[in-house]
Amino acid sequence: MRVTLIIPAYNEEKYIQGCLDSVVSLSEKFDEILVVDNASTDNTAALAAAYPGVRVVHEPTKGLPAARERGRIEATGDLIAYIDADSHMPARWLPFAKRFFGTHPLAVSLSGPARYWDGNMLQTLGMRIVWWLTAPLTYRVVGYMILGTHFIVRREALERIGGFNKAITFYGEDTDLAKRLHAVGKVVFKMNFFVYTSARRFKKEGFLKTNFTYSLNFIWPVLFHKPFTPVHKDIREV
């Protein structure tokens, strides 16, 4: 069972090396690592290409789903994993995912919460509390959930639903994906399956505002088949 890791990246020269350092240092290796340069105007592509075993592919259409879809088309793995370029992967992530899919044949995807490697103590604790208060109950009620920061999905399931919805540019794209995957198999969210990611959006836009925006953009695709917020700020440019 081959596993491809895809890292969408738009102007991530400040973060891509930290992400790749965490990935290439894993004792259990991915079969393929693709960095999708999503119309970057900085040194993201060059920095990523310097890593042995990392292949850079280019997607000129700016937008996270467009980058994810380019990665899907280029990938050769039976399982396709995605992680944000500002995230760090724990050593247990890949072994956990492999064991899970090996024992859950009806599951089509696996995701979980994020923890924050650059937040202060209060921010980190606050987000841990928010995750535990909201995610388990929401997942139980709705029946599906994916956090776009990190997830892994069966290639054949992505093919069956026609890949990613490129009509969405950012907010709600992960819930849209989870909803469509739910129609072809079990979409699993586990609280003990996590990555460390940057709290940069919370720092820039505020803890309450960011959580409120993400919450609305989970609810709207579930109920109304579209995101609540059609546009977003690229935090790295704010």
C-alpha positions, 0 to 999 in steps of 0.5 A: 500500500503506497502512500503519497504525501502532498503539501500545497504551498503558496508563498511558504518560504518561511515555513516549507523547510520546517514542514519538510524537515519534520517529514523527511526525518520520519523513521517510516518514510512516505513512498512519494512526497510532492510539494505543489507550488501554487502560483508562488512568487517567492522561493518556495519551489526552490527550497522544496526542490533542494530536498532529496526525494521531494518532487515539486509540481506547479499549479498556476491556478491559485487556490487550495483545492486547485493545488490539492487536485493537482497533487491528486492527479500527480500522485501514484499512491494508493493512499494520498495524504495532505498536510499544510505547509506550515505544519509539522508531522509527528513521528506517529502520524504515518504508522497510525494512518497505515494501521488504521486503513489496514484494519478499517476497509470501509473507511475512505478518509482519516483526519483529526485536530491540530495542535499549535507549535508557535502559539503561546501557552494560553492560545495552545490550551484554549484551542485544545479545549475548543477542540475537545468541546466541539469536535467529538460531538459535532462529528457524532451528530453530522457523521463526517469531518475533515480538517484540511490541515492534515488528512489521508484518503483512499485514492480510489475514493477521491476518484469516485467523487471526481476529486476536489471542488475547485469552485471553492477557494479556501473556507469550507473546502474540507467540509465539502470534501468530507460531505462528498466522501461520506457518500462513498464510505466512512469518513473518520475523525479521531482526536488522537490523530493530529499534527502540529501547525502554525497559529498564525491565522489566530494571531492575525485575525483573533482567537474568537473571530477565527473560530467563529469563521471556521465554525460558520464555514463548517455549518454552511457546507453541511446545510447549504452545500456552499461555504459561508465566506467566499473570500479569504485573506492570505495571512502571509501577506497581511 
